[in-house]
Amino acid sequence: MITVTTFVLCFVLALTPAPYALGSHASRSCCTRYSGKPVPPQLIRGYREHTAMENCRIEAIIFYTVQRKMVCANPKDEWVKKVLKLLSSKLRRLSKGKP
C-alpha cells in the first residue's frame, strides 16, 4: 500500500516542469565553462551578458547562433570583444536607418 508521503511526493514530481525536475534549467541560463572555439560573427543572431551575481559561477557572454545554440564565451577574450564591437556597430547603423 502506498503511503500518503509517497503519494504526495509522486504528485508533486508529476506537476514539476521537466527542466526543474532534471536540474537542466540552471545549465541553460548559466555557463559553467567557456567554449574553446570562437564563433564566426555571421552565425550569431544575438547575445546576452550574465554575471557571477546571477547565481552563476563565471562571468560570460552567451551568444545565440542561427542554429539556435548557446555558446558561452569569456568576455575578456579578444574575439569576444571584436564580435561585441561588430554587433554594436551594426545596431547603431540599423538604428540610424542605414543597411
N, C-alpha and C positions, 0 to 999 in steps of 0.2 A: 504494500500500500504506500502511495506517495504521501510524504509528509507535507504539511502546509508550507513549510520553509522551502522545500524543493519545488513545489508548485509555483510559489511566488517568484523564486529565482528564475525558473524557466519562463514565466510570463514576462518578467522584466527584460530578460535577454531577447525574447522574441520581439519586443517592442523597440529595442535599441537599434538605431540605424547601423548598418553594417560597418561603415568606416570607424565609428566609435568602438564598436564591439571588437573589431580586429586591431584597433590601435593604429590604423593606417592614416587617419586624419592628420595626425601630427607630422607624418612623413610627407604629406602633400603640402603642408603650409610651412614647414621648417626644413632648412637644409642641414644635413648632418655632416656633409663634406662637400668639397668643391669638385666640379668637373675637371678632368685633366686636359681636355682639348678645347680650344677656342671655337666659338660658333660663328660661322660666316654671317655678316650683318644682313645679307639678303634673306636669310632664313628666320630672322627674328621678327615677330609681329607685335611684341610688347615686352614689358618688363615691370618688375616692382622691386623695391628695396625692402629688406627685412633686417631688423636689428636683434642683437642678443637680448634686448629688453623685452622682446615679444615672446618670451619663453623659448627662444631658440638658442642653440649653443654658439652659433657663429654669425657674424655679420656677413650678409651676402646680397648679391643681386640675383634675382630669379628671372631668367629670360624665358619667354614663352615663344616657342617656334611655330612655324607654319604647319608642322606635323603634329601640333598640339602636345608637344613635350615640354617639360620644365627642366631647365638647365641651371644649376646653382654655380655661381661664379664669384670669385674673390674680387671685391670692389677695389682692391689695391693693385690687381694685375693690369698691366699696360693695355692688353687687348680689350679688357672690360671698359677702361677709361675711354679708349678710342671709339668703341661701339656706342657708349652713352653720349659722347660728344656728337657723333654722327646722327644719332636718333634725335638729339636736342635740336640740331641744325635743321633736320627735316621737319620737325614740329614747328619751328619758327617760320620756315618757308611756307608751310601749309596754312599757318595762322595769318600770314600776310596775303594769302590767296595766290601764291605762285606755286606751280607744279614742281 
